[in-house]
Amino acid sequence: MSATKAALIIDRLGERGEGIARTPEGLVFIPYALPGEAILAEIDGSRGKLAAIIAASPDRIAARCPYFGGCGGCAVQTLAAPAYAQWKRDLVASALCHAGLSAEIMALADAHGEGRRRAAFHVRYPGGHPSTGFMEARAHTIVEIDACPLLAPSLEKALPVARAIATALAPSQKPLDILMTGTQSGLDADIRGHGPFNQKQAQELVRIAFEFGLARLSNHGEVLIAQRAPLLAIGKATVILPPRAFLQATKAGEEALAARVCAALAGAKHIADLFSGIGTFALRLAEFAAVDAFDLDETALAALAKGAHAAHLRPAAVRRRDLFRQPLSPKELEIFDAAVFDPPRAGAENQARALAASPVPLIAAVSCNPKTFARDAAILCAAGYELARVEPIDQFRHSRHVEVFACFRRPVPCRRKRRPLLG
């Protein structure tokens, strides 16, 4: 089916940041078009390509990055800040509404801070030559970039390092993903996609690590060379980051989420941290409460335990558990007077059902997916929990992603006063 050109009016932004237009044939999704704009688009089925702007939105601003529109890392850069914040808040509101929930939704909190401290660079070898950068939007083509304005200063050398690694491994011609993380000790790099290195490749990669002063270089999580332990400060604790362990995208985002979790659970004596990872919340909560941390990642739990011990925090017990297949049961949850859960994008449906059947009076929830958050929240609310407040938090600036923080409480039963007996 060949594309046809048509003049369209953009009705709203979709959840992926695309402009949505209504046509007699149905909805058409046009990337980079903004609400209220009159545009000319090349249409192919339900997809459209922005060909020209006939009348621009008053909220349209200049993109901050020259690669915007080609690089697939950002969905929305040309929308003015107030309208952008409203769009991200609406993503959360829409998900809750679809789940049949009503709650106070706060304004979007900006948690970009100094920028992203972690980025994955992709390497391909078209024509036999290395191409390093980010993926093109909705394609597998590499967009080579010189810099990204969203990255934190700690990733300043990340692109040159990725290019050096790509060149060193060019003879293999294997597609690579190179995860770079900025830590207090320097860059931490992990290579995926190549498989085992031969001696010559390993020697060249070690040379690159020395040349650029990398803290650590790993291959599929197996350490090739560690000049320094990659350290992260989490509250009063210091953690050695395991290769590829989960990490909040920005330091400001981590601190914003942790501050809200700690404030919500202040006063609790024994807290369950579900999907704890390296201790984003557990290590801070352990400053005032006993914490049991549950996660499937054994290396993350070991880093958490070591960090808690070195910082002389309150008891922080770590327990390896697949909470998707074996959630904490209502009986196991009886010992806790509060819980926090921060699952992957798939959400925590099974664990939410167990929490719903438990007596835990106070729950803090963090999610990177408004839809699965709303589903899990509906499970808790159906069991009698009250959704006290919901706050969208933006650490993925210009992307379609948004973090959600919420607090759930079980209402305290109201005891009726006994009437005095009549004499």
ZIKA-V252770 format. One record per backbone hydrogen bond with DSSP energy under -1.0 kcal/mol. NH is the residue of the N-H (numbers start at 0). CO is the residue of the C=O. Records with the same first field share a line. If there is no record, write none. Layout:
NH=CO + CO
This chain:
3=42
5=40
7=38
9=36
10=19
11=19
13=17
16=13
18=29
19=11
20=27
22=25
25=22
27=20
28=45
29=18
32=29
35=9
36=33
37=54
38=7
39=51
40=5
41=48
42=3
43=46
46=43
47=28
48=41
50=39
51=39
53=37
54=37
59=56
60=77
67=64
69=66
70=66
71=134
74=397
75=397
79=58
83=79
84=80
85=81
86=82
87=83
88=84
89=85
90=86
91=87
92=88
93=89
94=90
95=91
96=92
97=93
98=94
99=96
100=95
105=389
108=391
110=393
114=111
115=149
116=248
118=179
120=177
121=132
122=175
123=130
127=124
128=125
130=123
132=121
133=142
135=140
136=69
138=135
142=133
150=147
151=115
154=151
155=152
157=154
160=156
161=157
162=158
163=159
164=160
165=161
166=162
167=163
168=164
169=166
171=168
172=169
175=122
176=191
177=120
178=189
179=118
180=187
181=116
182=185
183=230
185=182
187=180
188=215
189=178
190=217
191=176
201=197
202=198
203=199
204=200
205=201
206=202
207=203
208=204
209=205
210=206
211=207
213=208
214=186
215=186
216=224
217=188
218=221
219=190
221=218
223=216
224=216
226=214
227=214
231=238
233=236
236=233
238=231
240=229
244=241
253=249
254=250
255=251
256=252
257=253
258=254
259=255
260=256
261=257
262=258
263=259
264=260
267=264
270=289
271=337
272=291
273=339
274=293
275=293
278=275
282=278
284=280
285=281
286=283
287=284
288=284
289=268
290=314
291=270
292=316
293=272
294=318
300=296
301=297
302=298
303=299
304=300
305=301
306=302
307=303
308=304
309=305
310=306
311=308
312=307
313=285
316=290
318=292
320=294
322=320
325=321
332=328
333=330
335=332
336=269
338=361
339=271
340=363
341=273
346=343
351=347
352=348
353=349
354=350
355=351
356=352
357=354
362=407
363=338
364=405
365=340
366=403
372=368
373=369
374=370
375=371
376=372
377=373
378=374
379=375
380=376
381=377
383=380
384=379
385=408
387=385 + 406
389=103
390=404
392=402
393=108
398=395
402=392
403=366
404=390
405=364
406=388
407=362
408=385
409=360
